[in-house]
Amino acid sequence: MIDFYALTSPNVQKIYIILEECGLPYTEHFIDVWKGEQYSPAYLKINPNNKIPAIVDREGPGGKPYTVFESGAILMYLAEKSGRLMPKDTAARYETIQWLMIQLTGVGPMFGQLTHFKLFVPKSVDSYAHDRYQSEVKRLYGVLEKRLGESPWLGGKEYSIADIATFPWTRNHDAQGVSFTDKPNLTRWFDVIAARPAVKAALAKIAVIKSNRETASDEQKDQFFGRGKYAAA
Ligand SMILES: N[C@@H](CCC(=O)N[C@@H](CS)C(=O)NCC(=O)O)C(=O)O
Protein backbone atom coordinates (compact mmCIF):
# COMPACT_ATOMS: atom_id res chain seq x y z
CA MET A 1 0.00 0.00 0.00
CA ILE A 2 1.20 3.47 -0.88
CA ASP A 3 0.27 6.56 1.10
CA PHE A 4 -0.07 9.34 -1.46
CA TYR A 5 0.05 12.99 -0.34
CA ALA A 6 -1.91 14.79 -2.99
CA LEU A 7 -4.21 17.53 -4.22
CA THR A 8 -4.84 18.54 -7.85
CA SER A 9 -1.80 20.30 -9.40
CA PRO A 10 0.03 18.93 -12.49
CA ASN A 11 2.91 17.52 -10.44
CA VAL A 12 0.39 15.56 -8.38
CA GLN A 13 -1.54 14.45 -11.50
CA LYS A 14 1.58 12.63 -12.72
CA ILE A 15 1.52 10.41 -9.64
CA TYR A 16 -2.19 9.64 -9.92
CA ILE A 17 -1.52 8.56 -13.51
CA ILE A 18 1.43 6.25 -12.76
CA LEU A 19 -0.37 4.68 -9.78
CA GLU A 20 -3.38 3.95 -12.00
CA GLU A 21 -1.19 2.75 -14.90
CA CYS A 22 0.65 0.31 -12.64
CA GLY A 23 -2.42 -0.78 -10.67
CA LEU A 24 -0.62 -0.09 -7.40
CA PRO A 25 -2.95 0.18 -4.37
CA TYR A 26 -2.86 3.61 -2.74
CA THR A 27 -4.51 5.73 -0.09
CA GLU A 28 -4.95 9.44 -0.74
CA HIS A 29 -4.10 12.02 1.93
CA PHE A 30 -5.03 15.51 0.83
CA ILE A 31 -2.63 18.31 1.73
CA ASP A 32 -4.45 21.55 0.98
CA VAL A 33 -1.56 23.83 0.03
CA TRP A 34 -4.05 26.73 -0.20
CA LYS A 35 -4.63 26.36 3.54
CA GLY A 36 -0.92 26.00 4.43
CA GLU A 37 -1.21 22.31 5.36
CA GLN A 38 2.16 21.61 3.70
CA TYR A 39 3.81 23.41 6.64
CA SER A 40 2.46 21.13 9.37
CA PRO A 41 5.27 19.48 11.38
CA ALA A 42 3.88 16.04 10.49
CA TYR A 43 4.01 16.77 6.73
CA LEU A 44 7.44 18.41 6.92
CA LYS A 45 8.76 15.07 8.21
CA ILE A 46 7.58 13.55 4.91
CA ASN A 47 8.74 16.37 2.64
CA PRO A 48 11.10 18.92 4.21
CA ASN A 49 10.60 21.06 1.07
CA ASN A 50 6.89 21.61 1.98
CA LYS A 51 5.52 20.57 -1.41
CA ILE A 52 3.23 17.92 -2.80
CA PRO A 53 3.34 15.23 -4.15
CA ALA A 54 5.04 12.79 -1.80
CA ILE A 55 4.51 9.10 -1.13
CA VAL A 56 5.27 6.64 1.62
CA ASP A 57 5.58 3.09 0.31
CA ARG A 58 4.65 0.89 3.26
CA GLU A 59 6.45 -2.01 1.54
CA GLY A 60 9.60 -0.18 0.45
CA PRO A 61 13.14 -1.52 0.01
CA GLY A 62 13.88 -4.28 2.53
CA GLY A 63 10.14 -4.51 3.30
CA LYS A 64 10.33 -1.27 5.29
CA PRO A 65 8.34 1.97 4.82
CA TYR A 66 10.11 4.32 2.41
CA THR A 67 9.33 7.98 1.75
CA VAL A 68 9.83 9.62 -1.64
CA PHE A 69 9.24 13.30 -2.50
CA GLU A 70 9.77 15.24 -5.76
CA SER A 71 7.48 14.08 -8.56
CA GLY A 72 10.36 13.01 -10.84
CA ALA A 73 11.91 10.84 -8.12
CA ILE A 74 8.49 9.33 -7.35
CA LEU A 75 7.93 8.48 -11.03
CA MET A 76 11.34 6.79 -11.22
CA TYR A 77 10.76 4.94 -7.95
CA LEU A 78 7.35 3.61 -9.00
CA ALA A 79 8.60 2.70 -12.49
CA GLU A 80 11.43 0.71 -10.91
CA LYS A 81 9.11 -0.86 -8.33
CA SER A 82 6.61 -1.98 -10.96
CA GLY A 83 9.18 -2.80 -13.66
CA ARG A 84 7.17 -0.71 -16.14
CA LEU A 85 7.19 2.65 -17.95
CA MET A 86 10.98 3.02 -18.06
CA PRO A 87 13.17 1.06 -20.52
CA LYS A 88 15.60 -1.49 -19.08
CA ASP A 89 18.27 -1.01 -21.77
CA THR A 90 20.75 1.66 -20.63
CA ALA A 91 20.73 3.83 -23.77
CA ALA A 92 16.94 3.73 -24.05
CA ARG A 93 16.55 4.39 -20.32
CA TYR A 94 18.72 7.51 -20.49
CA GLU A 95 16.80 8.75 -23.51
CA THR A 96 13.66 8.56 -21.37
CA ILE A 97 15.42 10.20 -18.41
CA GLN A 98 16.59 13.10 -20.60
CA TRP A 99 13.00 13.89 -21.65
CA LEU A 100 11.83 13.44 -18.09
CA MET A 101 14.47 16.00 -17.07
CA ILE A 102 13.24 18.47 -19.70
CA GLN A 103 9.85 18.30 -18.03
CA LEU A 104 11.28 18.61 -14.52
CA THR A 105 13.69 21.45 -15.20
CA GLY A 106 11.99 23.24 -18.12
CA VAL A 107 8.32 22.51 -18.70
CA GLY A 108 7.31 22.41 -15.01
CA PRO A 109 9.08 25.54 -13.75
CA MET A 110 8.45 27.65 -16.86
CA PHE A 111 4.80 26.67 -17.38
CA GLY A 112 4.28 27.13 -13.62
CA GLN A 113 5.75 30.64 -13.60
CA LEU A 114 3.73 31.62 -16.66
CA THR A 115 0.54 30.43 -14.95
CA HIS A 116 1.45 32.40 -11.83
CA PHE A 117 2.01 35.63 -13.74
CA LYS A 118 -1.07 35.12 -15.94
CA LEU A 119 -3.40 34.38 -13.01
CA PHE A 120 -2.03 36.43 -10.19
CA VAL A 121 -0.09 39.45 -11.53
CA PRO A 122 -1.78 41.96 -13.89
CA LYS A 123 0.26 42.38 -17.07
CA SER A 124 0.32 46.14 -16.47
CA VAL A 125 2.34 45.44 -13.28
CA ASP A 126 4.91 43.12 -14.86
CA SER A 127 4.83 42.67 -18.62
CA TYR A 128 8.53 41.70 -18.69
CA ALA A 129 7.86 38.50 -16.68
CA HIS A 130 4.71 37.69 -18.71
CA ASP A 131 6.60 38.03 -21.98
CA ARG A 132 9.67 36.18 -20.75
CA TYR A 133 7.69 33.13 -19.57
CA GLN A 134 5.29 33.19 -22.52
CA SER A 135 8.20 33.11 -24.94
CA GLU A 136 9.92 30.26 -23.09
CA VAL A 137 6.67 28.25 -22.90
CA LYS A 138 6.15 28.65 -26.66
CA ARG A 139 9.76 27.61 -27.30
CA LEU A 140 9.37 24.50 -25.13
CA TYR A 141 6.13 23.51 -26.92
CA GLY A 142 8.12 23.83 -30.17
CA VAL A 143 10.77 21.45 -28.80
CA LEU A 144 8.08 18.92 -27.78
CA GLU A 145 6.33 19.19 -31.17
CA LYS A 146 9.60 18.54 -33.01
CA ARG A 147 10.48 15.60 -30.77
CA LEU A 148 7.07 14.02 -31.30
CA GLY A 149 7.53 14.37 -35.05
CA GLU A 150 10.66 12.21 -34.77
CA SER A 151 9.63 9.78 -32.03
CA PRO A 152 6.24 8.21 -31.18
CA TRP A 153 6.66 9.08 -27.51
CA LEU A 154 8.70 11.71 -25.69
CA GLY A 155 10.95 9.15 -24.03
CA GLY A 156 11.46 7.03 -27.17
CA LYS A 157 9.71 4.01 -28.69
CA GLU A 158 7.42 3.30 -25.73
CA TYR A 159 5.00 5.26 -23.55
CA SER A 160 6.98 6.10 -20.40
CA ILE A 161 7.35 8.27 -17.34
CA ALA A 162 8.55 11.09 -19.64
CA ASP A 163 5.07 11.22 -21.20
CA ILE A 164 3.34 10.83 -17.84
CA ALA A 165 5.39 13.74 -16.44
CA THR A 166 4.66 16.08 -19.35
CA PHE A 167 1.02 15.34 -20.19
CA PRO A 168 -0.56 17.08 -17.14
CA TRP A 169 1.34 20.31 -17.88
CA THR A 170 -0.06 20.42 -21.43
CA ARG A 171 -3.73 20.00 -20.46
CA ASN A 172 -4.24 23.78 -20.29
CA HIS A 173 -2.30 24.67 -23.44
CA ASP A 174 -4.99 27.11 -24.62
CA ALA A 175 -4.86 29.00 -21.32
CA GLN A 176 -1.05 29.00 -21.67
CA GLY A 177 -1.49 30.92 -24.93
CA VAL A 178 -0.55 27.94 -27.14
CA SER A 179 -2.86 26.42 -29.77
CA PHE A 180 -2.48 22.81 -30.89
CA THR A 181 -4.17 23.43 -34.28
CA ASP A 182 -0.77 23.85 -35.95
CA LYS A 183 0.83 21.09 -33.83
CA PRO A 184 -0.22 17.73 -35.29
CA ASN A 185 2.35 15.73 -33.34
CA LEU A 186 1.39 17.14 -29.95
CA THR A 187 -2.29 16.69 -30.87
CA ARG A 188 -1.77 12.99 -31.72
CA TRP A 189 0.27 12.39 -28.57
CA PHE A 190 -2.16 14.26 -26.31
CA ASP A 191 -5.27 12.50 -27.65
CA VAL A 192 -3.75 9.02 -27.34
CA ILE A 193 -2.68 9.65 -23.73
CA ALA A 194 -6.01 11.25 -22.78
CA ALA A 195 -7.83 8.14 -24.09
CA ARG A 196 -5.86 5.68 -21.92
CA PRO A 197 -8.14 4.07 -19.30
CA ALA A 198 -5.62 4.71 -16.50
CA VAL A 199 -5.36 8.39 -17.42
CA LYS A 200 -9.15 8.71 -17.53
CA ALA A 201 -9.41 7.04 -14.11
CA ALA A 202 -6.75 9.37 -12.68
CA LEU A 203 -8.38 12.51 -14.06
CA ALA A 204 -11.81 11.40 -12.80
CA LYS A 205 -10.39 11.10 -9.28
CA ILE A 206 -8.70 14.51 -9.50
CA ALA A 207 -11.87 16.19 -10.84
CA VAL A 208 -13.78 15.61 -7.59
CA ILE A 209 -11.08 16.81 -5.18
CA LYS A 210 -12.07 19.96 -3.30
CA SER A 211 -9.48 22.51 -2.20
CA ASN A 212 -9.34 25.98 -0.69
CA ARG A 213 -7.96 27.38 -3.98
CA GLU A 214 -11.00 29.50 -4.88
CA THR A 215 -11.63 30.73 -1.35
CA ALA A 216 -8.05 31.25 -0.08
CA SER A 217 -7.66 34.48 1.90
CA ASP A 218 -5.06 37.09 0.91
CA GLU A 219 -2.92 35.89 3.81
CA GLN A 220 -3.17 32.25 2.68
CA LYS A 221 -2.15 33.31 -0.85
CA ASP A 222 0.77 35.29 0.56
CA GLN A 223 1.91 32.19 2.44
CA PHE A 224 1.51 29.94 -0.61
CA PHE A 225 3.41 32.37 -2.87
CA GLY A 226 6.05 33.24 -0.25
CA ARG A 227 5.38 36.97 -0.41
CA GLY A 228 4.58 39.82 2.00
CA LYS A 229 5.32 38.77 5.57
CA TYR A 230 5.99 35.21 4.29
CA ALA A 231 8.84 36.26 1.98
CA ALA A 232 12.03 34.37 2.86
CA ALA A 233 14.42 36.71 4.68
N1 LIG B 1 9.63 20.05 -7.91
C1 LIG B 1 8.45 19.65 -7.20
C2 LIG B 1 7.41 20.76 -7.29
C3 LIG B 1 6.17 20.42 -6.52
C4 LIG B 1 5.28 21.65 -6.35
O1 LIG B 1 5.60 22.77 -6.78
N2 LIG B 1 4.16 21.43 -5.69
C5 LIG B 1 3.26 22.51 -5.41
C6 LIG B 1 1.88 22.05 -5.84
S1 LIG B 1 0.73 23.30 -5.81
C7 LIG B 1 3.24 22.75 -3.91
O2 LIG B 1 3.20 21.82 -3.15
N3 LIG B 1 3.29 24.01 -3.48
C8 LIG B 1 3.22 24.33 -2.10
C9 LIG B 1 4.26 25.33 -1.68
O3 LIG B 1 5.10 25.72 -2.50
O4 LIG B 1 4.21 25.73 -0.52
C10 LIG B 1 7.92 18.33 -7.78
O5 LIG B 1 8.07 18.13 -8.99
O6 LIG B 1 7.39 17.51 -7.01
The ligand as an ORCA input file, in Angstrom:
! r2SCAN-3c Opt
* xyz 0 1
  N       9.633     20.051     -7.914
  C       8.449     19.650     -7.197
  C       7.415     20.755     -7.295
  C       6.171     20.421     -6.521
  C       5.278     21.652     -6.348
  O       5.599     22.768     -6.783
  N       4.159     21.432     -5.690
  C       3.256     22.508     -5.413
  C       1.882     22.048     -5.843
  S       0.733     23.303     -5.814
  C       3.243     22.751     -3.913
  O       3.199     21.824     -3.153
  N       3.292     24.008     -3.479
  C       3.218     24.331     -2.096
  C       4.257     25.333     -1.676
  O       5.101     25.723     -2.502
  O       4.214     25.727     -0.518
  C       7.922     18.333     -7.778
  O       8.065     18.135     -8.994
  O       7.388     17.514     -7.014
*
